[in-house]
Amino acid sequence: MASHPDAPPDRPDTPRNRGDDDAPHLSPTTPAEDQRTILLNEIAWGAVLAGVVVALVTQLLLNMLGLGIGVATLDPGAGDNPSASALSIGAGLWWTLSGILASLAGGYAAGRLSGRPKEATAAWHGLTAWAFTTLVIFYLLSSTVGGVLGGVYNTVSGALGGLGRTAAATVGAAAPALSQAADPFAAIEGSVREASGGDDPAALRDAAVTAVRGMLTGDPAQAQEARERAAQAVARAQNVPIEQAREQVAGYEQQYRQAVEQARRQATEAADAAASVVSRGALFGFFALALGAVAAWFGGRAGAVYPTLTDLALLGRARRA
């Protein structure tokens, strides 16, 4: 192509180089150079899908290896087996390590098979393969498809399930009787119904239970009147003197307050334990995925095709010269 007199030396003859301010959208490079740049940065979806397959299979193999090693360390007849918490932590660490290695392998495959000589473009192929792999794994683990097709990923779900079982065990340890303490009045009602008296024990017991419940859950401003009604109902139901019934009602009230306080304390401990475990699990998962993304980026970058035929030809010419 002949150069225009107004074009700068050693630059292609384009309207932009000739100083045409009315054509800012035109590239100062030649169309052939633009086309080469586009081809070098264009995504190759086939390479991305190949990287996803490599990453999935690599993580499957590594998790099967981890499961085999972990089960081999257990001895049902021995009493020195690792605790459930230790097993869950170990499973989580192995799952993280296998995810990083799988991301590295998938990223390298995607970058290499993309055929791009540009390292940044190959790295983006690796990162895209990692993102696709992450979505596929979480879809298999959280959908109905996972129940049918996700059988091969039981090792992965087992590692995640171990963290979940740790959370459940922590919550259970913090509140062992939370379900039983959900109704603080249950034990008091059982005590009231144990005694009987009068011509119609069932009716008297029901009346006493209703009166005691009203005293415990009613308006505090009318608590004294409610206590007296409850004492009279208990006295009739159990056929005891009114003074003894008042003492029993006072004991029921104290027992109820203690049960409510215990239930509140257990619920708070359980909520704190669950929040702590969920928070640690979320942070653990975040860092695991972030490390996987970094591994996929560098894996794709390492898989860049280099040198190209053009570079080899130029290198040969330089050596001959």
C-alpha positions as CSV (number, residue, x, y, z in Angstrom):
1,M,0.0,0.0,0.0
2,A,1.4,3.4,-1.0
3,S,1.8,5.9,1.7
4,H,0.0,9.2,1.5
5,P,2.2,12.3,1.6
6,D,0.6,13.5,4.8
7,A,0.8,10.2,6.6
8,P,3.5,9.9,9.3
9,P,6.6,7.8,8.3
10,D,6.6,4.1,9.1
11,R,2.9,4.0,9.7
12,P,0.1,2.6,7.5
13,D,-1.8,5.0,5.3
14,T,-5.2,5.4,7.0
15,P,-7.5,8.4,7.5
16,R,-6.6,8.4,11.1
17,N,-2.9,8.6,10.4
18,R,-3.4,11.3,7.8
19,G,-4.9,13.5,10.5
20,D,-8.6,13.1,9.5
21,D,-10.3,14.0,12.8
22,D,-13.7,13.2,11.2
23,A,-12.8,9.5,11.2
24,P,-11.9,8.7,14.9
25,H,-13.7,5.3,14.7
26,L,-11.2,4.0,12.1
27,S,-8.2,2.0,13.5
28,P,-4.7,3.2,12.8
29,T,-3.8,-0.4,12.0
30,T,-4.5,-2.3,8.9
31,P,-7.6,-4.5,8.5
32,A,-5.4,-7.6,8.5
33,E,-3.9,-6.6,11.9
34,D,-7.3,-6.0,13.3
35,Q,-8.5,-9.4,12.1
36,R,-5.5,-11.1,13.7
37,T,-6.1,-9.3,17.0
38,I,-9.8,-10.4,17.0
39,L,-8.9,-14.0,16.3
40,L,-6.2,-14.0,19.0
41,N,-8.7,-12.8,21.6
42,E,-11.8,-14.7,20.5
43,I,-13.1,-17.3,22.9
44,A,-13.1,-21.0,22.0
45,W,-16.1,-22.6,23.6
46,G,-14.9,-26.0,22.7
47,A,-11.7,-25.5,24.7
48,V,-13.7,-24.2,27.6
49,L,-16.0,-27.2,27.6
50,A,-13.0,-29.5,27.4
51,G,-11.5,-27.7,30.4
52,V,-14.7,-28.2,32.3
53,V,-14.7,-32.0,31.6
54,V,-11.0,-32.3,32.7
55,A,-11.7,-30.3,35.9
56,L,-14.8,-32.4,36.8
57,V,-13.0,-35.7,36.2
58,T,-9.9,-34.6,38.1
59,Q,-11.9,-33.5,41.1
60,L,-13.9,-36.8,41.0
61,L,-10.7,-38.8,41.0
62,L,-9.1,-36.8,43.8
63,N,-12.2,-37.0,46.0
64,M,-12.5,-40.7,45.4
65,L,-8.8,-41.0,46.5
66,G,-9.5,-38.9,49.6
67,L,-12.5,-40.9,50.5
68,G,-10.6,-44.1,50.2
69,I,-7.8,-42.8,52.4
70,G,-10.2,-41.4,54.9
71,V,-12.2,-44.6,55.2
72,A,-9.1,-46.7,55.5
73,T,-8.1,-44.8,58.6
74,L,-11.3,-45.8,60.4
75,D,-11.4,-49.0,62.6
76,P,-14.8,-49.8,64.0
77,G,-13.3,-52.1,66.6
78,A,-10.9,-49.5,67.9
79,G,-11.7,-46.7,70.3
80,D,-9.2,-44.2,69.0
81,N,-10.9,-43.2,65.8
82,P,-10.8,-39.5,64.7
83,S,-13.7,-37.5,65.9
84,A,-16.5,-36.4,63.6
85,S,-15.3,-32.8,63.8
86,A,-11.7,-33.8,62.8
87,L,-13.0,-35.9,59.9
88,S,-15.2,-33.1,58.7
89,I,-12.3,-30.6,58.8
90,G,-10.1,-33.1,57.0
91,A,-12.7,-33.7,54.3
92,G,-13.1,-30.0,53.8
93,L,-9.4,-29.4,53.5
94,W,-9.1,-32.3,51.0
95,W,-12.1,-31.0,49.0
96,T,-10.4,-27.6,48.9
97,L,-7.1,-29.1,47.7
98,S,-8.7,-31.3,45.1
99,G,-10.7,-28.3,43.9
100,I,-7.5,-26.2,43.4
101,L,-5.8,-29.0,41.6
102,A,-8.8,-29.7,39.4
103,S,-9.1,-26.0,38.6
104,L,-5.4,-25.9,37.6
105,A,-5.8,-29.0,35.4
106,G,-9.0,-27.7,33.8
107,G,-7.6,-24.2,33.3
108,Y,-4.5,-25.6,31.6
109,A,-6.5,-27.8,29.3
110,A,-8.8,-24.9,28.3
111,G,-5.8,-22.6,27.7
112,R,-3.9,-25.2,25.7
113,L,-6.8,-26.4,23.6
114,S,-7.9,-22.8,22.8
115,G,-4.8,-22.5,20.5
116,R,-4.2,-18.9,21.6
117,P,-0.6,-17.8,21.8
118,K,-1.6,-14.8,24.0
119,E,-1.1,-15.7,27.6
120,A,-3.8,-13.4,28.9
121,T,-6.4,-14.8,26.5
122,A,-5.4,-18.4,27.5
123,A,-5.8,-17.4,31.2
124,W,-9.3,-16.1,30.5
125,H,-10.2,-19.4,28.9
126,G,-9.0,-21.1,32.1
127,L,-11.0,-18.8,34.3
128,T,-14.1,-19.3,32.2
129,A,-13.7,-23.1,32.5
130,W,-13.4,-22.7,36.3
131,A,-16.6,-20.7,36.5
132,F,-18.5,-23.1,34.3
133,T,-17.2,-26.1,36.4
134,T,-18.3,-24.4,39.7
135,L,-21.8,-23.8,38.3
136,V,-22.1,-27.4,37.1
137,I,-20.9,-28.9,40.5
138,F,-23.3,-26.7,42.5
139,Y,-26.2,-27.5,40.1
140,L,-25.6,-31.2,40.5
141,L,-25.4,-31.0,44.3
142,S,-28.5,-28.8,44.7
143,S,-31.0,-30.0,42.0
144,T,-33.1,-33.0,41.3
145,V,-30.7,-33.8,38.5
146,G,-28.1,-34.3,41.2
147,G,-30.2,-37.1,42.6
148,V,-30.2,-39.0,39.3
149,L,-26.9,-38.0,37.7
150,G,-24.9,-36.8,40.7
151,G,-24.2,-40.2,42.1
152,V,-20.7,-40.0,40.9
153,Y,-20.2,-36.9,43.0
154,N,-21.1,-38.5,46.3
155,T,-17.5,-38.0,47.4
156,V,-17.8,-34.2,46.9
157,S,-21.2,-34.0,48.6
158,G,-19.8,-36.2,51.4
159,A,-17.1,-33.7,52.0
160,L,-19.7,-30.9,52.1
161,G,-22.1,-33.0,54.1
162,G,-19.4,-33.6,56.7
163,L,-19.3,-29.8,57.3
164,G,-23.1,-29.8,57.6
165,R,-23.0,-32.7,60.0
166,T,-20.4,-30.8,62.1
167,A,-22.8,-27.9,62.2
168,A,-25.7,-30.1,63.2
169,A,-23.6,-31.8,65.9
170,T,-22.5,-28.4,67.2
171,V,-26.1,-27.2,67.4
172,G,-27.2,-30.5,69.0
173,A,-24.4,-30.2,71.7
174,A,-25.4,-26.6,72.4
175,A,-29.1,-27.5,72.9
176,P,-29.6,-31.2,73.8
177,A,-33.0,-30.7,75.2
178,L,-34.2,-27.8,73.1
179,S,-37.1,-29.7,71.6
180,Q,-38.3,-30.9,75.0
181,A,-38.0,-27.4,76.4
182,A,-40.1,-25.9,73.6
183,D,-43.2,-26.1,75.9
184,P,-42.2,-25.1,79.4
185,F,-45.7,-25.9,80.6
186,A,-45.6,-29.6,79.6
187,A,-43.9,-30.9,82.8
188,I,-46.1,-28.8,85.0
189,E,-49.2,-30.1,83.3
190,G,-48.0,-33.7,83.9
191,S,-47.6,-32.9,87.6
192,V,-51.1,-31.4,87.9
193,R,-52.7,-34.4,86.1
194,E,-51.0,-37.0,88.3
195,A,-53.3,-36.4,91.3
196,S,-57.0,-36.9,91.2
197,G,-59.9,-36.3,93.5
198,G,-63.6,-35.6,93.7
199,D,-66.4,-37.3,91.8
200,D,-65.1,-36.4,88.3
201,P,-61.3,-36.6,88.3
202,A,-60.9,-35.9,84.6
203,A,-63.0,-32.7,84.7
204,L,-61.3,-31.5,87.9
205,R,-57.8,-32.1,86.4
206,D,-58.7,-30.3,83.2
207,A,-60.0,-27.3,85.3
208,A,-56.8,-27.3,87.4
209,V,-54.6,-27.4,84.3
210,T,-56.6,-24.6,82.6
211,A,-56.4,-22.5,85.8
212,V,-52.6,-23.0,86.2
213,R,-52.0,-22.3,82.6
214,G,-54.0,-19.1,82.8
215,M,-52.0,-18.0,85.9
216,L,-48.6,-18.6,84.2
217,T,-49.4,-17.1,80.8
218,G,-52.1,-14.5,81.6
219,D,-52.0,-10.8,82.3
220,P,-49.3,-10.0,85.0
221,A,-51.6,-7.3,86.4
222,Q,-54.1,-9.9,87.4
223,A,-51.5,-12.4,88.6
224,Q,-52.7,-12.5,92.2
225,E,-56.3,-13.3,91.3
226,A,-55.1,-15.9,88.9
227,R,-52.9,-17.5,91.6
228,E,-55.9,-17.8,93.9
229,R,-58.1,-19.4,91.2
230,A,-55.4,-21.8,90.3
231,A,-54.9,-22.7,94.0
232,Q,-58.6,-23.4,94.5
233,A,-58.7,-25.5,91.3
234,V,-55.7,-27.5,92.4
235,A,-57.1,-28.0,95.9
236,R,-60.3,-29.4,94.4
237,A,-58.5,-31.6,91.8
238,Q,-56.0,-33.1,94.3
239,N,-58.3,-33.0,97.4
240,V,-55.8,-31.1,99.5
241,P,-56.1,-28.1,101.8
242,I,-56.0,-24.6,100.2
243,E,-52.7,-23.7,101.9
244,Q,-51.0,-26.7,100.4
245,A,-52.5,-25.9,97.0
246,R,-51.1,-22.4,97.2
247,E,-47.6,-23.8,97.9
248,Q,-47.9,-26.1,94.9
249,V,-49.0,-23.2,92.7
250,A,-46.1,-21.1,93.8
251,G,-43.8,-24.1,93.0
252,Y,-45.4,-24.4,89.6
253,E,-44.8,-20.8,88.9
254,Q,-41.1,-21.0,89.9
255,Q,-40.7,-24.1,87.8
256,Y,-42.3,-22.4,84.8
257,R,-40.0,-19.4,85.0
258,Q,-36.9,-21.6,85.3
259,A,-38.0,-23.7,82.3
260,V,-38.6,-20.6,80.2
261,E,-35.2,-19.2,81.1
262,Q,-33.5,-22.5,80.3
263,A,-35.3,-22.7,76.9
264,R,-34.3,-19.1,76.1
265,R,-30.7,-19.8,77.1
266,Q,-30.6,-23.0,75.0
267,A,-32.1,-21.4,72.0
268,T,-29.6,-18.6,72.2
269,E,-26.7,-21.0,72.5
270,A,-28.0,-23.1,69.6
271,A,-28.4,-20.0,67.4
272,D,-24.9,-18.7,68.3
273,A,-23.4,-22.1,67.5
274,A,-25.3,-22.4,64.2
275,A,-24.3,-18.9,63.1
276,S,-20.7,-19.5,64.0
277,V,-20.5,-22.8,62.0
278,V,-22.4,-21.3,59.0
279,S,-20.1,-18.2,59.0
280,R,-16.9,-20.4,59.1
281,G,-18.3,-22.6,56.4
282,A,-19.2,-19.7,54.2
283,L,-15.7,-18.1,54.6
284,F,-14.0,-21.5,54.1
285,G,-16.0,-22.0,50.8
286,F,-15.2,-18.5,49.6
287,F,-11.5,-18.9,50.1
288,A,-11.6,-22.3,48.5
289,L,-13.4,-21.0,45.4
290,A,-11.1,-18.0,45.2
291,L,-8.0,-20.2,45.3
292,G,-9.6,-22.4,42.6
293,A,-10.1,-19.3,40.4
294,V,-6.5,-18.2,40.9
295,A,-5.3,-21.8,40.0
296,A,-7.5,-21.8,36.9
297,W,-6.1,-18.4,35.7
298,F,-2.5,-19.5,36.1
299,G,-3.3,-22.9,34.6
300,G,-4.8,-21.3,31.5
301,R,-1.8,-18.9,31.3
302,A,0.6,-21.8,31.5
303,G,-1.3,-23.6,28.7
304,A,-0.9,-20.8,26.2
305,V,0.4,-22.1,22.9
306,Y,3.9,-20.6,22.4
307,P,5.9,-20.2,20.3
308,T,3.7,-19.8,17.2
309,L,4.7,-20.7,13.7
310,T,5.2,-17.0,13.0
311,D,7.5,-16.6,16.0
312,L,9.4,-19.7,14.9
313,A,9.9,-18.4,11.4
314,L,11.1,-15.0,12.7
315,L,13.4,-16.8,15.1
316,G,14.8,-18.9,12.3
317,R,15.4,-15.8,10.2
318,A,17.2,-14.0,13.0
319,R,19.5,-17.0,13.6
320,R,20.3,-17.2,9.8
321,A,21.0,-13.6,9.7
